Amino acid sequence: MQLRSGKPFVPTALDDLDTSIIELLRSNGRATNQEIAQRLSVTAATVSARLRRMEESRVMRVVAVTDFAAVGYNVLIALGVKVHGRHPRDVARDLAKLPEVLSVNEMNGEYDLELLVALHDFSEINMLLSDHISGIAGVSHLSPGVAADIVKFEFNVVPL
């Protein structure tokens, strides 16, 4: 299997200790290695080594995440994009450069690409769709869906 970077990906097996470390960090991202070690009855050096191995193997990473609504983004749009005349990956790379775009996914199905977009308010929708996105070469059709309510939003979380 290969990742987006083109580098071969070799899955790293997670044992119970790795899973427990990840779960503790999910519940408290500020936990120190010493705190984690005490909770799991291992040494802080063991926790440090496990974290380093998991980060180096790209199984996990520790990051700060902001809530988009807390920083003024009040509109979420799921956007289906049909592409014509260019390879979808090239169009996806151009779309990914737009600061409002949170994610771009190549799709199988009705749309070639799917975007998740965050805007400050509804007044920005027309400018984004008409001026920015539809102006990108290869974009032939847009199908926006404005989120009416967010029932579940978990970022970067894979069930363990």
Buried (B, 14 or more C-beta within 10 A) or exposed (E): EEEEEEEEEEEEEBEEBBEBBBEBBEEEEEBEBEBBBBBBEBEBEBBBEBBEEBEEBBBBEEEEEEEBEEEEBEBBBBBBBBBEEBEBEEBBEBBEEBEBBBEBEBBEEEBBBBBBBBBEEEEBBEEBBEEBBEEBEBBEEBEBEEBEEEEEEEEEEEEE
